């Protein structure tokens, strides 16, 4: 499988795919709203399902869907959570 980076990097960096965790119990999951219409509705439901299972959830939101997440937001997310679900919707 080949994964393509959707950003406009001039020289894309090849990254090995990180193995998914065996379980999410005990992990903190970040939910990233990219600011597209109705993405928050999808993430609200995901948050409900995760918290029902006792999973810790942190919410984040990009300022606009037209650009990649600012570096400070990406670094904050990376330092605070174990994995991320990104909400893409219209």
C-alpha positions as CSV (number, residue, x, y, z in Angstrom):
1,X,0.0,0.0,0.0
2,X,1.3,3.5,-0.8
3,X,0.0,6.4,1.2
4,X,0.3,9.9,-0.3
5,X,0.8,13.0,1.7
6,X,-2.1,15.5,0.8
7,X,0.0,18.5,1.7
8,X,2.0,20.5,-0.8
9,X,5.4,19.5,0.4
10,X,8.0,20.1,-2.3
11,X,10.1,17.1,-1.1
12,X,7.8,14.6,0.6
13,X,9.4,12.7,3.4
14,X,9.0,8.9,3.4
15,X,7.7,7.8,6.7
16,X,7.1,4.2,7.9
17,X,3.5,3.6,8.9
18,X,3.2,3.4,12.6
19,X,1.5,0.2,13.8
20,X,-1.9,0.8,15.4
21,X,-2.2,0.0,19.1
22,X,-3.6,-3.4,20.1
23,X,-6.2,-1.7,22.3
24,X,-7.1,1.9,23.1
25,X,-8.0,1.3,26.8
26,X,-5.7,3.4,28.9
27,X,-4.7,5.7,26.0
28,X,-5.7,9.3,25.3
29,X,-7.3,9.9,22.0
30,X,-7.2,13.3,20.3
31,X,-10.1,14.3,18.1
32,X,-9.1,16.9,15.5
33,X,-11.8,19.0,13.9
34,X,-10.5,20.4,10.7
35,X,-13.2,23.2,10.7
36,X,-15.3,21.8,7.8
37,X,-19.1,22.0,8.2
38,X,-20.6,19.1,10.3
39,X,-17.2,17.6,11.2
40,X,-17.9,18.5,14.8
41,X,-21.1,16.4,14.7
42,X,-19.1,13.3,13.6
43,X,-16.5,13.9,16.3
44,X,-19.2,14.5,19.0
45,X,-20.5,11.0,18.3
46,X,-17.0,9.5,18.2
47,X,-16.3,11.2,21.6
48,X,-19.5,9.7,23.0
49,X,-18.6,6.2,21.9
50,X,-15.0,6.5,23.3
51,X,-16.0,7.9,26.6
52,X,-18.6,5.2,27.0
53,X,-15.7,2.8,26.9
54,X,-13.7,4.8,29.4
55,X,-11.2,6.2,26.9
56,X,-9.8,9.7,27.7
57,X,-10.5,12.2,24.9
58,X,-9.0,15.6,24.1
59,X,-10.6,17.8,21.4
60,X,-8.7,20.1,19.0
61,X,-9.7,22.4,16.2
62,X,-7.8,23.7,13.2
63,X,-8.4,27.4,12.5
64,X,-9.3,26.7,8.9
65,X,-9.7,23.6,6.7
66,X,-7.9,25.3,3.8
67,X,-4.4,24.9,5.3
68,X,-2.5,22.3,7.2
69,X,-2.7,22.5,11.0
70,X,-0.3,25.1,12.4
71,X,3.0,23.6,13.8
72,X,2.2,24.7,17.3
73,X,-1.2,22.8,17.2
74,X,0.5,19.7,15.7
75,X,3.1,19.7,18.4
76,X,0.6,20.2,21.1
77,X,-1.5,17.3,19.9
78,X,1.6,15.1,19.6
79,X,2.6,15.8,23.1
80,X,-0.8,15.3,24.7
81,X,-2.3,12.2,23.1
82,X,-1.5,8.7,22.0
83,X,-3.5,8.7,18.8
84,X,-5.6,11.0,16.7
85,X,-8.9,10.8,14.8
86,X,-9.3,13.6,12.3
87,X,-12.9,14.5,11.4
88,X,-13.4,15.2,7.7
89,X,-16.9,16.1,6.7
90,X,-19.1,18.5,4.7
